[in-house]
Every structure is written in C-alpha cells, then in structure tokens.
Amino acid sequence: MSNLDNDNKTLEKPKTVFETTEVISAKVYKVNPEQKEKLDRLAEERLEQTRKEAIPKIRERYEQLIKERRQLQQPKADGEGRTPQ
C-alpha cells in the first residue's frame, strides 16, 4: 500500500449524525382505509408527544437567555460595592 493510500484513509470524512424529533413520512400507496386512519392517528399522537416534550425545553432555554441578558445589562459594582452613576 502506498503512502498516498494511507493519507486518503486518514482524510476520510467523519460521519455526522443529527438527532431530530421530526415525524418522517412517506407516501404509501396500498393501504386500506382502516390502516390509513390508524397510521394517521399514530402520527398525530407522535407529533403531539413531541410538542409536549419540546415546549418545556424551549421555555427553559428562553428563560435562561433572558436571565443571561439581564446579567449583561446590570451595571457593574465598583470595588466599594457601589454601582456607578
């Protein structure tokens, strides 16, 4: 094996993995009405569950950003504990 082959192996692209909570859907052509109704209901339940899980996380992150922003906007105290005027 040549030195070039070794270099190519070390330069292989790393695999990137993304974690999402999106509902993945695909067209299904041969499904009877009962199956379609059941699948639609399951998809709706999954979407609702995802929303229930996401909303508290979003709210927590929003509150954290607000807290950080308030800390940045507060005037710094000087060495004697007084805030500058």
MARSEKOL-15851 format. One record per atom (N, C-alpha, C): residue number from 1; x, y negated, z; atom name. Coordinates in pm, whole numbers, plus 50000, padded with zeros to 5 digits. Last residue first. Layout:
MARSEKOL-15851
(NUM,(X,Y,Z),'CA')
...
***
This chain:
MARSEKOL-15851
(85,(47724,44426,53878),'N')
(85,(47609,44340,53848),'CA')
(85,(47611,44294,53706),'C')
(84,(47809,44764,53961),'N')
(84,(47843,44633,53902),'CA')
(84,(47716,44557,53864),'C')
(83,(47729,44903,54280),'N')
(83,(47715,44907,54134),'CA')
(83,(47747,44771,54078),'C')
(82,(47952,45006,54536),'N')
(82,(47854,44910,54483),'CA')
(82,(47846,44924,54333),'C')
(81,(48149,45166,54630),'N')
(81,(48014,45220,54633),'CA')
(81,(47909,45124,54582),'C')
(80,(48401,45076,54595),'N')
(80,(48340,45049,54726),'CA')
(80,(48196,45098,54732),'C')
(79,(48470,45129,54329),'N')
(79,(48538,45202,54435),'CA')
(79,(48475,45184,54572),'C')
(78,(48145,45107,54164),'N')
(78,(48288,45078,54175),'CA')
(78,(48347,45152,54296),'C')
(77,(47928,45326,53977),'N')
(77,(47960,45254,54100),'CA')
(77,(48110,45225,54102),'C')
(76,(47790,45280,53652),'N')
(76,(47888,45346,53737),'CA')
(76,(47914,45260,53861),'C')
(75,(47442,45284,53568),'N')
(75,(47568,45210,53582),'CA')
(75,(47660,45282,53681),'C')
(74,(47297,45538,53372),'N')
(74,(47312,45479,53504),'CA')
(74,(47444,45404,53511),'C')
(73,(47309,45666,53127),'N')
(73,(47260,45529,53128),'CA')
(73,(47275,45462,53263),'C')
(72,(47391,45926,53181),'N')
(72,(47477,45841,53100),'CA')
(72,(47437,45694,53106),'C')
(71,(47172,46018,53325),'N')
(71,(47301,46009,53392),'CA')
(71,(47396,45919,53314),'C')
(70,(46977,46017,53126),'N')
(70,(46963,45926,53240),'CA')
(70,(47096,45909,53312),'C')
(69,(47077,46223,52961),'N')
(69,(47067,46087,52907),'CA')
(69,(47056,45985,53021),'C')
(68,(47049,46444,53128),'N')
(68,(47182,46403,53083),'CA')
(68,(47180,46259,53033),'C')
(67,(46768,46448,53149),'N')
(67,(46849,46432,53268),'CA')
(67,(46989,46384,53231),'C')
(66,(46700,46498,52882),'N')
(66,(46654,46375,52947),'CA')
(66,(46739,46345,53069),'C')
(65,(46812,46755,52849),'N')
(65,(46861,46642,52769),'CA')
(65,(46821,46508,52830),'C')
(64,(46656,46898,53033),'N')
(64,(46800,46890,53052),'CA')
(64,(46858,46773,52973),'C')
(63,(46406,46877,52913),'N')
(63,(46426,46817,53045),'CA')
(63,(46575,46801,53075),'C')
(62,(46460,47027,52680),'N')
(62,(46421,46887,52670),'CA')
(62,(46446,46815,52802),'C')
(61,(46508,47281,52788),'N')
(61,(46614,47211,52716),'CA')
(61,(46585,47061,52704),'C')
(60,(46251,47333,52892),'N')
(60,(46368,47331,52980),'CA')
(60,(46484,47254,52915),'C')
(59,(46097,47334,52657),'N')
(59,(46068,47237,52762),'CA')
(59,(46189,47222,52856),'C')
(58,(46208,47556,52528),'N')
(58,(46214,47424,52465),'CA')
(58,(46195,47316,52569),'C')
(57,(46137,47755,52710),'N')
(57,(46279,47731,52679),'CA')
(57,(46297,47593,52617),'C')
(56,(45854,47745,52706),'N')
(56,(45929,47712,52829),'CA')
(56,(46077,47683,52803),'C')
(55,(45816,47815,52422),'N')
(55,(45775,47686,52477),'CA')
(55,(45846,47654,52609),'C')
(54,(45895,48082,52371),'N')
(54,(45976,47970,52323),'CA')
(54,(45943,47839,52392),'C')
(53,(45705,48256,52472),'N')
(53,(45843,48267,52520),'CA')
(53,(45923,48143,52484),'C')
(52,(45478,48179,52333),'N')
(52,(45475,48176,52479),'CA')
(52,(45616,48182,52537),'C')
(51,(45565,48232,52070),'N')
(51,(45538,48094,52113),'CA')
(51,(45540,48083,52264),'C')
(50,(45577,48509,52081),'N')
(50,(45698,48432,52053),'CA')
(50,(45681,48288,52097),'C')
(49,(45308,48569,52120),'N')
(49,(45406,48605,52223),'CA')
(49,(45535,48525,52205),'C')
(48,(45206,48480,51873),'N')
(48,(45161,48418,51998),'CA')
(48,(45259,48446,52112),'C')
(47,(45335,48659,51702),'N')
(47,(45357,48516,51687),'CA')
(47,(45317,48443,51816),'C')
(46,(45224,48901,51790),'N')
(46,(45369,48878,51800),'CA')
(46,(45402,48730,51792),'C')
(45,(44954,48858,51725),'N')
(45,(44993,48880,51864),'CA')
(45,(45142,48855,51884),'C')
(44,(44975,48841,51447),'N')
(44,(44926,48726,51523),'CA')
(44,(44964,48738,51670),'C')
(43,(45058,49100,51387),'N')
(43,(45143,48986,51351),'CA')
(43,(45103,48862,51430),'C')
(42,(44834,49245,51476),'N')
(42,(44965,49264,51539),'CA')
(42,(45059,49147,51510),'C')
(41,(44642,49149,51295),'N')
(41,(44623,49127,51439),'CA')
(41,(44757,49142,51513),'C')
(40,(44745,49245,51056),'N')
(40,(44728,49102,51074),'CA')
(40,(44715,49067,51222),'C')
(39,(44728,49521,51104),'N')
(39,(44858,49458,51085),'CA')
(39,(44851,49307,51104),'C')
(38,(44447,49550,51121),'N')
(38,(44531,49586,51234),'CA')
(38,(44669,49519,51223),'C')
(37,(44371,49470,50864),'N')
(37,(44320,49398,50980),'CA')
(37,(44409,49424,51102),'C')
(36,(44499,49667,50713),'N')
(36,(44535,49526,50696),'CA')
(36,(44491,49445,50816),'C')
(35,(44365,49895,50798),'N')
(35,(44508,49882,50825),'CA')
(35,(44552,49736,50814),'C')
(34,(44110,49837,50698),'N')
(34,(44129,49858,50842),'CA')
(34,(44276,49840,50881),'C')
(33,(44151,49819,50416),'N')
(33,(44109,49701,50494),'CA')
(33,(44131,49717,50645),'C')
(32,(44458,49989,50321),'N')
(32,(44313,49980,50328),'CA')
(32,(44274,49865,50422),'C')
(31,(44711,49904,50102),'N')
(31,(44670,49911,50242),'CA')
(31,(44519,49901,50244),'C')
(30,(44932,49867,49886),'N')
(30,(44831,49970,49903),'CA')
(30,(44801,49989,50051),'C')
(29,(45111,49640,49908),'N')
(29,(45009,49647,49805),'CA')
(29,(44900,49750,49831),'C')
(28,(45250,49392,50095),'N')
(28,(45219,49535,50096),'CA')
(28,(45099,49551,50005),'C')
(27,(45507,49157,50121),'N')
(27,(45383,49197,50054),'CA')
(27,(45369,49349,50058),'C')
(26,(45625,49085,50448),'N')
(26,(45649,49126,50311),'CA')
(26,(45515,49167,50250),'C')
(25,(45766,48892,50712),'N')
(25,(45654,48955,50644),'CA')
(25,(45693,48989,50501),'C')
(24,(45883,48836,51029),'N')
(24,(45922,48866,50893),'CA')
(24,(45807,48940,50826),'C')
(23,(45866,48583,51253),'N')
(23,(45795,48701,51206),'CA')
(23,(45832,48720,51060),'C')
(22,(46153,48480,51432),'N')
(22,(46057,48462,51324),'CA')
(22,(45990,48594,51289),'C')
(21,(46344,48468,51613),'N')
(21,(46218,48526,51659),'CA')
(21,(46110,48507,51553),'C')
(20,(46687,48557,51552),'N')
(20,(46569,48473,51534),'CA')
(20,(46449,48544,51593),'C')
(19,(47026,48547,51544),'N')
(19,(46914,48603,51619),'CA')
(19,(46797,48506,51602),'C')
(18,(47267,48631,51305),'N')
(18,(47176,48529,51357),'CA')
(18,(47061,48598,51428),'C')
(17,(47599,48709,51261),'N')
(17,(47468,48762,51296),'CA')
(17,(47387,48648,51356),'C')
(16,(47855,48741,51029),'N')
(16,(47780,48651,51114),'CA')
(16,(47641,48708,51136),'C')
(15,(48158,48903,50992),'N')
(15,(48014,48917,50977),'CA')
(15,(47945,48824,51077),'C')
(14,(48443,48750,50839),'N')
(14,(48374,48805,50957),'CA')
(14,(48224,48808,50932),'C')
(13,(48607,48856,50543),'N')
(13,(48516,48762,50607),'CA')
(13,(48451,48826,50730),'C')
(12,(48948,48949,50548),'N')
(12,(48808,48984,50525),'CA')
(12,(48718,48889,50603),'C')
(11,(49217,48914,50580),'N')
(11,(49139,48797,50543),'CA')
(11,(48992,48828,50515),'C')
(10,(49329,49160,50621),'N')
(10,(49325,49069,50735),'CA')
(10,(49241,48945,50706),'C')
(9,(49310,49263,50363),'N')
(9,(49233,49325,50472),'CA')
(9,(49222,49231,50591),'C')
(8,(49490,49100,50225),'N')
(8,(49348,49095,50191),'CA')
(8,(49262,49156,50302),'C')
(7,(49733,49181,50339),'N')
(7,(49686,49044,50357),'CA')
(7,(49538,49032,50328),'C')
(6,(49746,49443,50242),'N')
(6,(49739,49419,50386),'CA')
(6,(49687,49279,50416),'C')
(5,(49772,49390,49969),'N')
(5,(49655,49463,50018),'CA')
(5,(49637,49442,50168),'C')
(4,(50023,49264,49968),'N')
(4,(49905,49189,49926),'CA')
(4,(49777,49256,49975),'C')
(3,(50197,49467,50029),'N')
(3,(50181,49361,50126),'CA')
(3,(50056,49279,50096),'C')
(2,(50057,49781,49921),'N')
(2,(50142,49663,49909),'CA')
(2,(50110,49561,50018),'C')
(1,(50085,50118,50000),'N')
(1,(50000,50000,50000),'CA')
(1,(50089,49876,50000),'C')
***
